[in-house]
Amino acid sequence: MSHDSPSLAASPLPEGNPGTPLHPPVALRESVEHVIHGDRRVDHYAWLRHKNDPRVHAYLEEENVYADAFLKPSQAFQEALYQEMLGRIQQTDLSVPYRLRGYSYYTRTEEGKQYPIYCRKEESPSLGTDAADSPSEEILLDLNALAEGHPFLGLGSFNVSDDNRLLAYSTDNTGFRQFVLEVKDLETHELLPLRIERATSVAWAAENLTLFYVVEDEVSKRSHRLYRHVLGSGIPDALLYEEKDERFRIEIERTRSGSYLLLVSNSHTASEIRFLRADQPSGEFRLIASREDDHEYYVDHHPGSSEDPAGGVFFIRTNSAGRTYRLMTAPASDPARSRWHEIIPNRPGVMLSAAEAFRTHMVLFEREDGLPYLRIVDLTRRAPSALAASRRIEFAEPAYNATLGANPEFDTSHVRFHYESFITPRSVFDYDLHTGQRILRKQQPVLGGYDPTLYGSERLHATAPDGTQIPLSVVYRHGTPRDGSAPLLLYGYGSYGLSMPVAFSSNHVSLLDRGIIFAIAHIRGGGELGKPWHDAGRMHHKLNTFTDFIASANHLIAEKFTSKETLAAEGGSAGGLLMGAIANMRPDLFRIVISHVPFVDVLNTMLDASLPLTVGEYEEWGNPLKEDDYFYMKSYCPYTNLTRKDYPAMLVKTALNDSQVMYWEPAKYVAKLRTLKTDANPLLLKTNLGAGHGGASGRYDYLREIAFDYAFLLSELNIRS
């Protein structure tokens, strides 16, 4: 290791004189050389990964001071934005209850409190929103109480035993997604003497005494071991399974039928499932089908008859005959691959994303042309095929999001789903499985006189360089100019096969009402058009993700929605990688870039197998120990490809306890970019020193973070009120 001459941050920030120019921090340079595949790279900021080094904390705090000082003139504006967004939220509110074994479960929020309160009451004939008025309300978990003394609180598992008495739940109070599992007696309100560190999933057996749980590796955070705990037995917890392949993670779950426990092992491209009768918890898990490269399958159970609840069939969703999946059945008594029977064939243009079994019906979650659909299959009806016995739930808006809601009960006459769009607030529906009637249970209240008729939404398609049509979802306030002068915020992600939902945000109203158009580019690498869409934007096709986003931006400019002078881009995590890549590739195309917890140091992270996620991510990005993978990643790695040129105005945000994208990636990125950028545009790094990947956990704290982002965006667009 060689050392350049050390230089701590530049002169202190000025105080008192608003006319004095601010000087951004200048990080120390300590050169570390990397040579692999004959390629030499020098990293001047590797020292920032040493979390316990006082210099690291000093640098991050100095960047925070600089960012706050830079935006100090907007403090009143930030407060106004915060109050404006807060004013649209019904702070004391209640979720729509869901039924489970004679109880209605719901959450409620109270004005002034950061977190929801989890409750239940004995079931009533009505599922109205007045459940909390019942004197029989039980408070199961008050997250506000659990959060006392901690800057962060996240809830992981929440599982009630079959006899309704015991609650297994897990919490994280650092943001590092390191959950502690505990069990609460809901009759005595006391905790049992059980505390499991690093628990990632949990499921009860049917006899209310046996708890199955998965823990993660201390270093890699890979969920890798399944244990069985018998309450009150004094027997040491039994290790039932250990996943040795570092590409795979495991999860334990219970089928909705209640009959089986499923142990799911999966990587980004393959899966393998074992099953165990829930009423025989001391038995051994049996394998359904051995893992194969590029074969994913997922399972649900239907008992067939109440006389033999562990009989019946497994419904198996598999991509064995096409990347968009088909649906099979197999007898639960012997679900070997040779006994799988196809009931819904592969449809290349329709992604079968999920299949959920109920007593009389099955609900399929499908995606077609980038839009989600719910399909109801009548299992009691004799028909030539499952599709012939089905009907789709249709939606009218050009761009929207629809998902299944909480449906824990197997025997039900209704299925709950959620619907929303850029314009329609989140709405909870119960769908009558027999009549097809939709019953609106609740629509998210938006206070302050929100009027959906004031806004318009469109579905567009941009043409990528290879001719592929890229869906775009756009929302604006009616009357916003369509002459290229309007500002536009373009959001993107494009990784892991995840779809960016067209979701309602009352916060976005603060942008729309100020004449800003909001759009999502549904680029390759995501899952909007199914698994093939993901395949077309991962590994050695990753560049498609970035060029799709650039093509989307160009299309919006060509259609006069915006211009280069008023176009902003935003993304987070792998979407932050997108932000870094497009800022390197086309810095002239974007006026502003906002990047949250960005994965920008791709090469160094993927070369470090000790970090969380790295080995399991080889199937998404490639393995840089392989020469062709290394040089392909190097071609787009944002940190590696920073050069001396003009860059857009940039706000980069991270969190000290992030376990998915370590804080040092954005910190290094900003430190290096400061030495190379040739423009006078602002470059800010803001670190949440008490949170993780998702930022602040409290709803008020999170809203202040958004107000900070919006103040930066609007100020750079010269919109200051």
N, C-alpha and C positions, 0 to 999 in steps of 0.2 A: 504494500500500500504506500502510495506517495501522497504528500500533503502540499496543497497550494497554500500560499500565504493566507492565514486565517483573517477573516474580516467579519466581525459581528454586524448586527444591523446598523444601518446608517444613522444619521443624527436623529435625536429624539423628535417626536411629533410636536409641532408647535402648540402652544396653549394660549388661548385668549385672543389671538389675532386671526380672524377668519380669512384675512387676505394673504397670510403666509402660506406658501405652497407646502403640501404634504410630501414627505419622502417615504416611499415604500421600503419595507424591510429588505435587507440584503442578506441572504443566508450564507453561512460558512461554506466553503468549498473544500472537501477532502476527497481527493481522487481515488477511486477504486477501479481497477482494470479487470475486465471480463474478456476472456478469449474462449470461443467455442466455434467449432466447424471452421477454424481458420479466420474467424471474424473477431475483430478487436473493438470493444466498446469501453468507454470511460464514463463512469457514473460519479459525478461530483457531489451528489447529495444522498448517498447511501446511508450516511450517518443518521439521517432523520428517522430511520426505522427503529432506532434504539429508544423505546418508549420511556425507559427509566432514566435516560440521560437528561439532566436539568436543562441542557442547551436546547433540547427538543421542545420542552414545555415553554421555555422562554421564547423560542421562535414562533410557536403557534399562538401564544398569547400576544406577541407583538403584532402578528398579522391580524389578530382579532381587533386589537386597538386601532390599527391602521384602517381596517374596514369600517369600524364604527365611526372613526374620525372622518373618513371620506364621506360617509352618509349622514354625518351629524346635521348638515343643513336640512336633511329630510326628516328629522326626528318628529316634528309635528305632523308631517305627512304620513309617516309610518303609524303614528298613533291614530290619525284619522282613518287610515285604511283598516287598522285593527278594529276600531270601533264600528266601522262600516260593515265589515265582514261579520263581526260578532253580532251586530244588530239583525242579521238575517237568520240567526240560529235560535231555535227554541231551546234555551239552555236547560230548563227543567222539562224532561221529555220521557217517553216510555216506548220501548220497542213493542212490536206485535208479539204476543205470547205464542209459544208453540207447545203442543201437547206431548207428554211422554209419561206413560204408565200412571195415569190418574192425576198428574200435576200439569199446571201451566207454568212454563219457564219464560222469563223475560229479563231485560235489563232496564234500568232507569238511570237518568242523570239528574243532578240537582244543580241549580244555578250556583256558580262560584266554586264548584268542585271539578277537579281535573278529569276524574275517571268515572266509568260507569259502576253501578251497583248491581250485582247479579242476584236475582230473587226467584222465588216460586210461590205458588199458592195451590191449594187443592182445587182440582179442576171444576170449572163452572160450565153451564151449558153454552155460554157466550164466549167468543174469542175477541171481545171488544178491547178497547185500549184503556179501560178503567180498572185493570187487574190490581194495580197498586192500592186501590181504595179498599180492597178486601182486608178485614181484620186478621185474616189467616196468613197474611204475607210472611214468608220466611226470607230473611236475608242470608244468602249462601256465602257470598264473598263481597266485601266492600273494598274495592281496589284502592279507594282513597285512604282507608286505614292501613292497608298493606304498604302503601307508598310512603307513609310517614317516615321522614328521615332519609329518604332516597331521592335523588334527582330524576330517577327513571323507574318505570314499572311496566313490565310486559307480562301478559297472561298467555301461557302456552296451552297445556291440556286442561280440559274441563269435562270430567266423566263421572256420572252418577251410577252407583251400583244398581243391580236389578231390583233390589228390595227398597230402593229410594233412600237408603240411610247414609251411605258413605259417598263422599265426594273426593275423587282424586284430581288434584289440580297442580299446576306447576307455574312458577313465576321467575322472572329475571329482573333484577334490580340494578343492572349495569348497562344494558344495551348490547352486551356482547353475545346475546342469544344463548346464554348459559343458564338453563332452567333447573330449578330445584323442585322435585316432586314431593308433595305431602298429601296426607289423607285426613279429611275432616269428618268427624261424626256429626251428622246433621241433626241428631236428636239432642246430644249433649253440647254441641257447638265447640267441642274440644278437638285438638289435633291428636291423632294417634302417634305413638313413638316410631315414626317412620320418616326418614328424610333421605331422599335419593338425589345425589348431585349429578348434573349433566344429563338429566332425563329428557328425551326428545319425543317419545310417544308412549301411550299407555292404554290398556284395555282390561276390563273386568271379565272374569269368568262368570258363568251363570249362577254359581253358588254363593256369590257375594263375599268370598273370603280370599280368593286367589286373584292376584294382580300381576299382569304381564307388563313389563316395561322395557324400553330400549334406551341405552345410554350411548353417548358419543365418546370418541377417542379424545383424550385430553389435548393432544397437539393438533391433529388434523380437523377436529370437530366433525368427523365422519361418524354417523350413527352406525354402530357396528356390532353391538352385543345385545342379545335378548335374554332377560332374566325372568324368573318366576318367583313371586313373593307370596307366602301364605300368612295372612294376618294372624297374629297371636300364637303362631305355632312354635316360635323359637328356632325353626329350621332355617339354616343359612339359605339365602337366595340362590336358586339353582341357575347356572349359566346354561341356557338351552341351545343357543346358536351364536356363532361368531362369524361374521362376514369377513373373509380374508382378502378378497379382491378389492383393492383400494379404489377401483372405479365405482363400486357399488355401495349404496346406503340401504339400511333396512328400516322398516316401519311396522308396528303392530296395530291392527285395527279389528273391529268387530263388525260382522255383516249386519245390515239393518234387520234381517230376519231374526237376529239374535242367536242363531244356531251355530255359527262358526267364528273362530278367530283366524285371521289371515296374517301371515308374515310375508311382507312384500319386500323383495330385494330388487332394486333397480338402479341402472346407470342412466346416462342420457340416451342410450340406444338399445338397451336390452333390459329384460325383467324376468323374475322368477318368483313363484308364489308357493308357499306351504300353508296347509290348513289343519285345524284342530277343532274337534267338537267342543263347544263352549261349556257343555255339561260334563266334560271329561278332562278337566284342566291338568291332571297328572299324566295324561297321555303324551304321545309323541306327534310332532308335526309331520305331516305327509306332504310330499312334493307333488304338485300338479303336473308341471312340465319343466324339464331342465332348461337352463338358459342357453340361448344361442345368439351369436352375433347378429345384430340388427333385427332381433325379434322381441317385440314388446307385447305383453298380454296382461290384462287386468280382469278381476273376478268379482262377481256378486252372486248371492245365493237366493234361491227360491225353494221353499220346502215342499211345494206341491200339495201336501195335505197336513192338517193339524195332527193326525195320528202319528206321523213320523216326522217331527220338525227338523231332524237332521238328515232326512232323505232328500228327495227332490233333485234339483239340478243346479249346477253352476252355470251362470251366464258368463261367457268369456269374450271379452273384446280384444281382438288380436289384429296385428298388422302383417300376419303371415302371408296374406294374398294381396297385399296392396298397402301403401303407406298411409292411406286414409282410414284403415281399419274395417273390419267386418265383425259380425256378432255370431257367436257359436253357443251351443249348449253342450253340457257333458253331465252324466250322472254323478251326483255327489259321492255315491258309494265307490265309484271307480272313474275318476276324471282324467284318465290317461289320454295322451294326445290322439291316440288311435280311435278314441270314442267321441271326439269332438264332432258336432253336427252343425252345419251352417244354417242359420235362420234369417240373417240379413247379409246379403253379399257385399263385397267391397264396391263402393261407388266412387270412382276417381275424383269427381267434382264435389263430393260431400265428405267432410271430415266428421267421423263418428268420435266425438271427444269424450263422451261418458255414457254409461248405461246404468240406470238406477232401478232396482227391482222393488216392487210393492206387491201386496197380496193379489190384486186383480189386474194390475197394469204395470207397465214398464215405461220409464221416462228416458228418452234419448236426448242428449245434448249434441246438437250438430252445428257445423259451420259450413256456410256456402257463400262463395263470393265475398268472403271477409265478414259476413254477418252471422250472428248466432240465431239458432232456432231451437225450440223445444218440440219434440215429437212424442205423442202419447200412443203406446201400443197396448191394445186390449188383449190381455192374456187369456181371457175367458171366451174369446170369440174364435170360432173355427173359420179359417181363411186360407187361401192358397199360400200366403206368406205372411211373415210378421209385418212387412210394410203394408200389405193389403189390409191388415187389421189395425192400421194406425192413422193418426191425423196430426197435422202440424198446428201448433199455436202460431198464428200469423200476427205480425206487427206492421203498423202503417208507416211509421216515420222512415225517412231515407237512411238514417244512421241512428243506432241505438245499442243498448246492451240488455241482454236477458240472461238470467242465471237461476239455477235452482236455489231455493232458500233452505231453511231448517226444516227437514222432514224426517225426524228420527223414528217415527212409528211406521211399522210395516203394514199393519191393518189400518187403512185410512180410505176415506171417500174423497179426500181432497189432496192435491199436491200444491205446495206453496212455491211460488217463483217471484223473483224480483225483476222489475222492468224500469229502465231509465234511459234518458237520452241527454244530449247537450241542453235540451230545452225542458224536458219533462223531469221533475224531481223524482228521486228514487221512490218507487211504488211497490207495495207488497200486495200480491194477489194470491188468493186461494182458487185453484182451478178444480171444478167439479169433474171427477174422472168419468162420471157416467153421462152427464148432460152437456159437458163442454162449457158450462157457464163460468165466467171469470168474476170473482168477487173481490173488489178492492177493499183491503183491510186498512190500509193506511198509505198516505202519500207524505213524504218528507215535508214538514212545514218549512216554508221560506218566508220569513217575516220581512217587514219593510215594504210591502206593496209590490212584491215581484209579480210581473205580468208576462206569462210565456208568449203571448201574442206579439210582444215587442221584438222577438228574436227569430232568426231564420237559420236553418241548417241545410247543408247540402252534402251529397256524396259525389266525389270527383274521382278521376283516374289520371295519374301521370304516366308518361311513357319512359321507362328506364332505357339506358343506352342499348341494351340487348333486345328491346321491344316489349318487354314484360310490362303489363299494366299494373300500376301500384295504386291501391285504393287510398283515398284521402277523405277524412271527415272534417267538415268545416262548420263553424258556428259564428254568428255575428249579430249585432243589433241592426234591425231594419233602419235604413237611412245612412248606414256607414258607406262612405264613398267607394265606388267600384272603378276608380280611375288610376289605381296604382299608388295613391297617396296614403292609404290607410296603413297603420302599423299592423303586423301580424306576428303572433307567437306560434311557432311550429314545433310540436312535440314529437319525439321519436324514441324508440327502444330497440326492437329488432334482434332479440337473442333468446336462446333457450326454448324456442317454440312458444313463448308467451305472447298472448294477444293483448294489445292495448285497448281497454274497453272505452266505448263512447259513453262516458259516465257524466252524470250531472254534478256540477260543483257550484254551490252558491258563491264561493269565493271568486269564480271566474266572472261573475256579474260585475265585479269592480273593474275588470278589464274591459268587458264588452261595452259597458256604459260609458267608458272613456274612449270609445271608437277603436278598440283593439280587436282584431279578428283572432280567433283561436282555431288551430287545426292540428290534427294528428295524422302523421304519415304512417300507414300500416305496411312498413317495409319488410323485405325478406329477412329471414332470421327469426321473425316472430311466428305466431301460430294462426294468424287471421285466416289464412287459406289452407290450414291443415299442416300435416307433417312435411309434405313436399315444400311448403313455403319456408319451413324451418331449415330443411336440408339445403335449400338454395341460398341460405345466408349464414352458414357455419363452415368450419374447417377451411378448405381452400376456396370456398365461395364467399368468404366473409366480406370481401370488398363490395359485393352486391348491396349489402346493408347500407353502406356509406353512399354509394352512387345512387341508390334508390332515394335516399333522403335528399341528396342534391338535386335529383331530377324532380322530386316533389316541390322543392323550393322554386326551381325554375318554372315549373308549371303554374304555381300560384302567382308568380310574377307575370308570366305571359298572359294569364287570365285576368290581370289587373286587380287582383286582390291586394297586392302590396308591391314593394320595390326593394331593391338591395339596400337602400338607405333607411328603410323602416322595418326590415325583417329581423326577427329575433328567433333563436333556436334554444330548446331546452330538452334535457334528458338526464337520467340518473342511473347510477350503477353501470350496467352494460350500456345503458343509454348515455352515460357519461363518456364511455369509450367512443360512442358515436359522435358526441360533441367534440372530443379531442381530435378525432379523425377528420371530421368535416372542417374544423378550424384550420387544420394543416393543409387539407386538400383545396379548399375554396374559401379562404379567409375574406375574400372580397365580396362574397355572396351574402354575408350575414353582418348586420350592424351590431348585434348583441348575442352573446352565448351565456346561458346559465347552466351550470353543470353541478349535479348533486352526487356526492360520494362516487366520483368517476373512476372507473377501471381504466386508468390511463398508462400504467407502467406494465404493460402486458408481458413483455419479454422477461423482465426480472422476476415478476411474480410467478409466471409459469415455469421458470427455471428453478424455483424453490419449492420442492415437493413437501417441505415441512409445514407450509402454510395451509390454513383451512381452504378447502375446495380444490386445490391445485390439481391433484392427480385425477379426481373425478371429472375435472373440466377438460381433460385431454380430448374427450369426444366432442367437445364444443369448439375448442380453439385449435387443438393439435398438441403434440408433444414436442417442445423445442429441442429435446435431445435428438430428435430426428432432423436431419439437415434440411429437408424440404419444408417441414413444418416451421422450423426456426426462421428461415428466410422469408416465408410467406407472412408470418406474424410480424417480422421486422419491417415488412413493407408498409404496415399500417399502424404499428404501435405508436400512439400519440407522443409519449415521452421521448422515444428514440428519434422521432421524425420532426421534433421542434427545430426550426431554422430561423435565421436572421431575416425577418420580414415583418410587415404590418399584420396585426391580429385584431379581431373584433374586441369591443369592450367585453370583459368577462367577469362573472361572479362564479367562484368555485367554492363549493361547500362540502364539508366532511365532518366526521364525528370520531372522537378519540377512541371510543370503545367499539368501533365497527369491526365485526368479525368476518365480513364478507369482502369488503374492499378496505384494506388497511389504510388508516389515516395518512400514512406516509406517501401513498401514491399521489393523491392530489397535492400534498405538501411539496414533494419533490418536483412535481410538474410545474407548480407556480414558481418555485424558486428558480428553476432552470429557465422558464419562459421569461422571467423578469430580466435575465441577462441577454436575451436574444431579440425580444420584440422591439421594433423600430418605430412604433407609433406612440402617440400620447394618450391612447385609450386606457381607461382604468382596468386594472387587474386586481381583484380582491379575493382573498382566501379567508373564509369564515369557518371556524372549527367549533362544533358543539363539544365541550369538554366533559359532558356528563351524559352522553347518549350513544346510540349505535347507528346501524345502517338506515333506519327509518327516521332518524332525527328525534325531536322531542316526543315523549310519549303522552304527556298531558295535553288535553285538547286546547287549553288557552295558550300554553307555551308554543304548541305547534302553530297556532294561528299567528302568533307574533313572528315566527320564522317566515311564514308566508308574507306577512306585511313587509318584512325586511326585503325579501326577494322582489316583491312588487314595487317597492319604493326605488330599488335599483333600476329595474326595468323601465318604469315610467319616467324616472329622472333622466335616464339616458335618452329617452324619446322626447325629452323636453315637455313632458306632461307632469305638472307639479301640483295639481289640485284635483 
